[in-house]
Every structure is written in structure tokens, then in C-alpha cells.
Amino acid sequence: QVQLVESGGGLVQAGGSLRLSCATSNNFFRLNAMGWYRQAPGKQRELVAEITRDGSTAYAESVTGRFTISGDMAKNMVYLQMNSLKPDDTAIYFCNAVSGTSNYWGQGTQVTVSS
């Protein structure tokens, strides 16, 4: 079982920045990958960014160049630095961990970007 706890969401004006944090109860090296997803009202949950155990990263096209995912292996933490935020980035952001064939989710943190 993997427990994930997100923090760092909030309200920010367009063009601003936020950093989301995700603490995992498991050693990062025991996981296949961790990532951030988001879900806006009336829309499906979508992948924002992910980082694999070997450090490879991938991003949704809509956030490439603005968001950066990183991991602190010693602290079992994953971060999402979000810059140049847009109103379209408004959503609940969920931390995700993949272990074998299992997916684990945090409770989510709200990010609201005002225009």
C-alpha cells in the first residue's frame, strides 16, 4: 500500500507560480513512477507530468515549458513547479504513484488561477 499526501495548492493570478508537493510513504525506488494528474470540473482526469524511477520525465503538451516535475529521493518527495499559470490550469491536482500493476492516488489539492 502506498500513501500519498499532496500540499501546495491555492489561488494565484494568471502568470503566477505555485509549487505542489507530494509525500509518499514508500521509498521512491520501490515505485515504477510518480506523476501529477489534474481534473477540471466536467472534464476527465488527465496526466500533467510524470517522473520514472530512473529520472525520465514526460509532460502534457499544454504544460511543456511551464511546469517542471522533480523528485527528492532521500525525502520520498515529488514536486511540481508550475510557472506562467493560466486560468485553464485551474483544476484539482492529484499525485499518483505506480507500483507494479497498481495505481495509488492522493486526495488532491485545488489549484485556482484567476484571470
N, C-alpha and C positions, 0 to 999 in steps of 0.2 A: 504494500500500500504506500502510495506517495501522497504526501500532503503539501499543498501549495498555498501560500498566502501572499496576496498582492497588496501593494500600497503605492501611493504617489499620485493618484488621480486628483482631479479637481477642475476648477473653472479657470479658463485662460482666454485672453483675447487673441484674435487671429494674428498670426505672426509670432506668437509667443512660443515658449518651450515648457515641456514637462518631462520628468524622468519617472518612469514606472519601475518598481522593484518587485521581484518575486523571490520569496524564500522557499526553498524546498527542504523537506525533511530527509531526503535521500542524498547520498553522495552523488554529485553530478556525474561522475564517471560510471555510475551504475545505470545511468539513463542513456537511451539512444539519442534523444534530442529534447530540447525545450524550445518553447516558442510563445508568441503572443498572438492571440486572435482578438477580433472585435466584432460586436454585433450592435448595429444601429436599429432603432425602432422600425419594425416592419420589414427588416432585411435579414438575410441569412448570416450566420456567423462566418467570418472569413479570416483566412490566415493573413497576418500582418508581417511577421518576421519569425525566423527560426534559426537556431544555432545547434549544430550537432556536437557530439562528444569530441570530435576531432577539431572543432573550431570553425567548421564551414558554416557560412551564413547564407540566407536567402530572404528576399523581401518581395512583398507585393509591389507591383508596378506603381501603384498610386502613392507609395511612401518612399520609394527609392530615391536616395539623395537627401531625404529629410529625416528619416528615422535610422537609428543605429541600435542593433541588439548586441549585447556583450554579456559575458559570464565571468564570475569570480569563483573559480573552482574551490578555493580554500574556504570560502564562506558559504558555498552552495547557494549562490545568488545569481539571478539573471536580471538584467536591466534592459529597459527600452528607453533610449533617449529620443525624444520627439521634438524636433525643431520646425520652425516655419509652419506651425499648426494652422489648419484651415477649418472652417465650420463643418466641412464634410468629414472631418476626423472625429466628430462627436459620436461617441458610442460607449458601450461597456467593454472594457478590455479585460480579457481573460488570459491568465497564464496557463500554459499547457505543458505536460511532460509525457514523453513516450518511453515506456519501459517494456521491451519485448513487443507483444501484440496489444498491450493495454495502454489506454489513454487516460490521463488524470487531469483534472481541472481545478483551478482556484475558484473563489467565489465571485470574482470580478471586481473591477474598480471603474467608476464612472469618470469619463473624460468629456468635458463640455467646452467647446470652442465657440466663443461669441464673435459675431461679425462687427 
